[in-house]
Amino acid sequence: MTQLTFGKSSHNTGVFFWLIFGCVFSCVRAQDLDPSVTAEEHIVKGDSMQRYYLIRHRLPQEAAPKQYALLLVLPGGDGSAEFLPFCANVITALGTPRDFIVAQLIAPVWRKQDESTIVWPSEAFPSKDARFATEAFIDAVITDVSKQYRIHDGWIFTLGWSSSGHALYSSSFENPRIRGSFIAMSCFQPDGFHHLANAKGKRYYFWHSPDDAICPYSGAEAAASMLTTAGALTLLKSYKGGHGWIPYTFYADRIKEAVEWFRAAPGPSIRKSNRN
């Protein structure tokens, strides 16, 4: 585990997989971490390809929650560590309640990346270069965080956009521990998924612009319709401006609205702590 002091650095968003899953992202300017949050780098079982940042609200010990909700974030674009400022300062500090822990997964780089690279290889859309699928990575991070903090079984959610959208869909269908997913500006290709029926009882919040020229808005509409038919609860919210996290669209408020809605769903009771 590495405690981070995040200094100023340039932010270059990768331009990969655009033609298939539209990984365009409006870059966040380099900045320090908000003082209200703390971030640590973790590696799952010593595997350098399974890295993630664990981001928490900075709280005095006496105010620490007895149990936490866990939000796993898979950034769009190149999915790199450079998204930490956005995941910490916006998603965590502004978009989650204080009893949430955010795990920002860092996309493994399996080969030299180009426009054909699948940033987040999944069971639905695999890559021959990947040693493991993103679904397995997500599950490993859930287990790793649960060994460190007491995570409520019914409060495990995912968030992603653009290049990671397909992996969020697939993980939600395959992993019963995931109860809600915030999927922004992503393509939906149902033929790649095998178990849409597993969406029953789960919650999906879609954030998409009708002006999106990279990932058509019709994909979010189709996903909401198909998953509702499968027995899921869905919300589709739109904004103006096209593909990306567009300024003045209040997306942090929408993220907080979504995770609170996810948590309001009935679900399993709290798991006993797995901490050593």
C-alpha positions as CSV (number, residue, x, y, z in Angstrom):
1,M,0.0,0.0,0.0
2,T,1.3,3.4,-0.9
3,Q,0.0,6.6,0.6
4,L,-0.2,9.3,-2.1
5,T,0.8,12.9,-2.2
6,F,-0.5,13.7,-5.6
7,G,1.5,16.5,-7.2
8,K,0.8,18.5,-10.3
9,S,1.5,16.7,-13.6
10,S,0.3,16.9,-17.1
11,H,-2.8,14.9,-18.1
12,N,-2.8,13.3,-21.5
13,T,-5.9,11.3,-22.2
14,G,-5.4,8.2,-24.4
15,V,-7.2,8.0,-27.7
16,F,-7.9,4.3,-27.9
17,F,-10.9,2.1,-29.0
18,W,-12.7,5.2,-30.2
19,L,-14.3,3.7,-33.3
20,I,-15.8,0.8,-31.2
21,F,-16.6,2.2,-27.8
22,G,-15.8,5.9,-28.1
23,C,-13.2,6.7,-25.5
24,V,-13.2,10.4,-25.9
25,F,-13.0,12.2,-22.6
26,S,-12.9,15.8,-21.6
27,C,-9.5,16.1,-19.8
28,V,-9.4,17.2,-16.2
29,R,-6.6,19.7,-15.6
30,A,-3.8,18.6,-13.4
31,Q,-4.4,19.4,-9.7
32,D,-3.7,18.2,-6.2
33,L,-6.0,16.0,-4.3
34,D,-8.8,17.7,-2.5
35,P,-7.8,17.9,1.2
36,S,-11.2,16.3,2.1
37,V,-10.1,12.9,0.7
38,T,-7.2,10.6,1.0
39,A,-5.9,8.1,-1.6
40,E,-3.7,5.0,-1.4
41,E,-2.3,2.8,-4.1
42,H,-2.9,-1.0,-3.7
43,I,-1.8,-4.0,-5.7
44,V,-4.0,-7.2,-5.5
45,K,-2.0,-10.2,-4.3
46,G,1.3,-8.8,-5.6
47,D,0.1,-8.7,-9.2
48,S,1.3,-5.4,-10.7
49,M,-1.3,-5.7,-13.4
50,Q,-4.1,-5.4,-10.8
51,R,-3.5,-2.0,-9.4
52,Y,-6.1,0.4,-7.9
53,Y,-6.4,3.5,-5.9
54,L,-8.5,3.3,-2.7
55,I,-10.0,6.8,-2.1
56,R,-11.8,7.7,1.1
57,H,-13.3,10.8,2.7
58,R,-10.9,12.1,5.3
59,L,-12.7,11.6,8.6
60,P,-11.6,11.7,12.3
61,Q,-11.4,8.2,13.8
62,E,-14.5,8.7,16.0
63,A,-16.5,9.6,12.9
64,A,-15.5,6.5,10.9
65,P,-18.5,4.5,9.7
66,K,-19.2,1.1,11.1
67,Q,-19.8,-0.1,7.6
68,Y,-19.1,1.3,4.2
69,A,-20.5,1.3,0.7
70,L,-18.0,0.5,-2.1
71,L,-18.0,2.3,-5.5
72,L,-15.7,0.8,-8.1
73,V,-14.7,3.2,-10.8
74,L,-13.4,2.2,-14.2
75,P,-12.3,5.4,-16.0
76,G,-13.0,5.8,-19.7
77,G,-10.3,6.9,-22.2
78,D,-7.1,5.0,-21.6
79,G,-8.3,4.0,-18.0
80,S,-4.9,5.1,-16.6
81,A,-3.8,6.3,-13.2
82,E,-3.9,9.9,-14.5
83,F,-7.7,10.0,-13.8
84,L,-7.0,10.0,-10.0
85,P,-7.7,13.8,-9.6
86,F,-11.1,13.4,-11.3
87,C,-11.9,10.2,-9.3
88,A,-10.8,11.8,-6.0
89,N,-11.9,15.5,-6.4
90,V,-15.1,15.0,-8.3
91,I,-16.5,11.5,-8.0
92,T,-15.4,10.9,-4.4
93,A,-15.4,14.4,-2.8
94,L,-18.5,15.7,-4.5
95,G,-20.3,12.6,-5.8
96,T,-20.4,10.2,-2.8
97,P,-21.7,10.3,0.8
98,R,-19.0,10.2,3.5
99,D,-19.5,6.5,4.2
100,F,-18.5,5.5,0.7
101,I,-15.1,4.1,-0.3
102,V,-14.1,4.5,-3.9
103,A,-11.8,2.1,-5.7
104,Q,-10.4,3.5,-8.9
105,L,-9.2,0.6,-11.0
106,I,-6.2,1.2,-13.3
107,A,-6.5,-0.4,-16.7
108,P,-3.7,-2.9,-17.3
109,V,-1.6,-2.2,-20.4
110,W,-1.2,-5.5,-22.2
111,R,0.6,-4.2,-25.3
112,K,1.5,-1.0,-27.1
113,Q,-1.8,0.8,-27.4
114,D,-3.4,2.1,-30.6
115,E,-6.9,2.8,-31.9
116,S,-7.8,-0.9,-31.9
117,T,-6.9,-1.5,-28.3
118,I,-9.7,-2.7,-26.0
119,V,-8.8,-0.7,-22.9
120,W,-10.9,-2.9,-20.5
121,P,-11.0,-6.4,-22.0
122,S,-14.1,-8.3,-20.8
123,E,-15.7,-11.7,-21.2
124,A,-18.1,-10.1,-23.6
125,F,-15.4,-8.2,-25.6
126,P,-12.1,-10.0,-24.9
127,S,-8.5,-9.3,-26.0
128,K,-6.1,-12.1,-26.8
129,D,-3.4,-10.1,-25.1
130,A,-5.1,-9.9,-21.7
131,R,-4.1,-12.4,-19.0
132,F,-7.4,-11.9,-17.2
133,A,-10.8,-10.2,-18.0
134,T,-12.0,-7.0,-16.3
135,E,-14.8,-9.0,-14.6
136,A,-12.2,-11.0,-12.7
137,F,-10.2,-7.8,-11.9
138,I,-13.4,-6.1,-10.4
139,D,-14.2,-9.2,-8.3
140,A,-10.6,-9.3,-7.0
141,V,-10.7,-5.7,-6.0
142,I,-14.0,-6.2,-4.2
143,T,-12.5,-9.0,-2.2
144,D,-9.3,-7.1,-1.5
145,V,-11.2,-4.0,-0.2
146,S,-13.5,-6.2,1.9
147,K,-10.5,-7.6,3.7
148,Q,-9.5,-4.0,4.8
149,Y,-12.9,-2.5,5.5
150,R,-16.3,-3.7,6.5
151,I,-18.4,-3.5,3.3
152,H,-22.1,-3.9,3.3
153,D,-23.0,-6.8,1.0
154,G,-25.9,-4.8,-0.6
155,W,-23.8,-1.6,-1.2
156,I,-21.4,-2.6,-3.9
157,F,-21.7,-0.5,-7.0
158,T,-19.8,0.3,-10.2
159,L,-19.3,3.5,-12.2
160,G,-17.7,4.0,-15.6
161,W,-17.9,5.7,-18.9
162,S,-17.1,5.3,-22.6
163,S,-14.4,2.7,-22.9
164,S,-15.4,0.9,-19.7
165,G,-19.1,0.7,-20.3
166,H,-19.2,-2.8,-21.8
167,A,-17.2,-4.1,-18.9
168,L,-19.7,-2.6,-16.4
169,Y,-22.6,-4.2,-18.2
170,S,-20.9,-7.6,-18.3
171,S,-19.7,-7.5,-14.7
172,S,-23.2,-6.6,-13.5
173,F,-24.7,-9.6,-15.3
174,E,-22.0,-12.0,-14.1
175,N,-21.3,-10.8,-10.5
176,P,-24.1,-11.1,-7.9
177,R,-22.2,-8.8,-5.5
178,I,-22.7,-5.8,-7.8
179,R,-26.1,-4.3,-7.0
180,G,-26.0,-1.0,-9.1
181,S,-24.2,0.5,-12.0
182,F,-23.8,4.1,-13.2
183,I,-23.0,3.9,-16.9
184,A,-22.2,7.1,-18.7
185,M,-21.8,7.9,-22.4
186,S,-21.2,4.2,-23.4
187,C,-22.2,2.0,-26.2
188,F,-24.5,-1.0,-25.6
189,Q,-24.1,-4.1,-27.8
190,P,-26.4,-6.7,-26.3
191,D,-25.3,-9.5,-28.6
192,G,-22.0,-9.7,-26.7
193,F,-23.7,-10.4,-23.4
194,H,-24.9,-13.9,-22.4
195,H,-26.8,-13.4,-19.1
196,L,-28.9,-10.3,-19.3
197,A,-31.5,-12.1,-17.2
198,N,-29.1,-11.6,-14.3
199,A,-29.9,-7.9,-14.3
200,K,-33.2,-8.7,-12.5
201,G,-33.5,-6.8,-9.2
202,K,-30.4,-4.6,-9.9
203,R,-30.4,-0.9,-10.6
204,Y,-28.9,1.0,-13.5
205,Y,-28.5,4.7,-13.9
206,F,-27.6,6.0,-17.4
207,W,-26.0,9.4,-18.0
208,H,-25.9,10.2,-21.7
209,S,-26.2,13.1,-24.1
210,P,-28.6,13.0,-27.1
211,D,-25.9,15.0,-28.8
212,D,-23.3,12.2,-28.4
213,A,-21.7,11.6,-31.8
214,I,-19.3,8.8,-30.4
215,C,-21.7,6.5,-28.5
216,P,-25.3,7.0,-29.8
217,Y,-27.9,8.0,-27.2
218,S,-30.1,5.2,-28.7
219,G,-27.8,2.7,-27.0
220,A,-28.6,4.0,-23.6
221,E,-32.3,4.0,-24.5
222,A,-32.0,0.4,-25.7
223,A,-30.2,-0.7,-22.6
224,A,-32.7,0.9,-20.3
225,S,-35.6,-0.8,-22.2
226,M,-34.0,-4.2,-22.3
227,L,-32.8,-4.2,-18.7
228,T,-36.2,-3.0,-17.5
229,T,-37.8,-5.9,-19.4
230,A,-35.3,-8.2,-17.7
231,G,-36.5,-7.1,-14.3
232,A,-34.0,-4.3,-13.5
233,L,-34.8,-0.8,-12.3
234,T,-33.4,1.8,-14.6
235,L,-33.1,5.6,-14.8
236,L,-32.0,7.4,-17.9
237,K,-30.9,11.0,-17.5
238,S,-29.7,13.2,-20.3
239,Y,-27.6,16.3,-20.7
240,K,-26.7,18.7,-23.5
241,G,-23.2,18.9,-25.1
242,G,-22.2,15.6,-26.5
243,H,-19.7,13.0,-25.5
244,G,-17.8,13.7,-22.2
245,W,-18.2,15.1,-18.8
246,I,-19.5,18.5,-19.9
247,P,-19.1,21.5,-17.6
248,Y,-22.2,22.9,-16.0
249,T,-24.2,19.7,-16.4
250,F,-24.0,19.0,-12.6
251,Y,-22.8,15.4,-13.2
252,A,-21.4,15.2,-9.6
253,D,-25.0,15.7,-8.4
254,R,-26.2,13.0,-10.7
255,I,-23.6,10.6,-9.4
256,K,-24.6,11.2,-5.8
257,E,-28.3,10.9,-6.8
258,A,-27.5,7.5,-8.4
259,V,-25.5,6.0,-5.6
260,E,-28.1,7.0,-3.0
261,W,-30.8,5.4,-5.2
262,F,-28.7,2.3,-5.5
263,R,-28.3,2.1,-1.7
264,A,-32.0,2.6,-1.2
265,A,-32.7,-0.8,-2.8
266,P,-33.4,-3.8,-0.6
267,G,-30.5,-6.2,-0.5
268,P,-28.4,-8.6,1.5
269,S,-27.5,-7.8,5.1
270,I,-24.0,-6.8,6.2
271,R,-21.2,-9.3,5.8
272,K,-18.9,-10.1,8.7
273,S,-15.6,-8.3,8.5
274,N,-12.8,-10.2,6.6
275,R,-10.1,-8.0,8.0
276,N,-7.0,-9.9,9.3
